[in-house]
Amino acid sequence: MKKLMSIIVSMLFALSLSGLAFAQAAPAAKPAAEPAKAEEKAPAKEKKAKKAPKAKKAKKAEEKKAEEKK
């Protein structure tokens, strides 16, 4: 049984080495078609940044102060 297993293992080893040799000898595969560039894709909708409520309140307070000064 040990002899049979050693023969099988040695055959697998020989096949793997020959497969590696053929793989290295083969010309390099051509790269796939270029992926679509970001410019060619439909533009994504831009999200507008929401202003903080505190900024609005502060702006209103400044406008009230400016009106009071007049």
TATA-V269261 format. One record per pair of residues at least 24 apart in sequence whose C-alpha atoms are under 7 Angstrom apart, sorted by the first residue. I is the first residue (numbers start at 1). J is the second residue. D is the distance in Angstrom with one decimal. If there is no record, write none. Layout:
i:I j:J d:D
i:I j:J d:D
//
This chain:
none
//
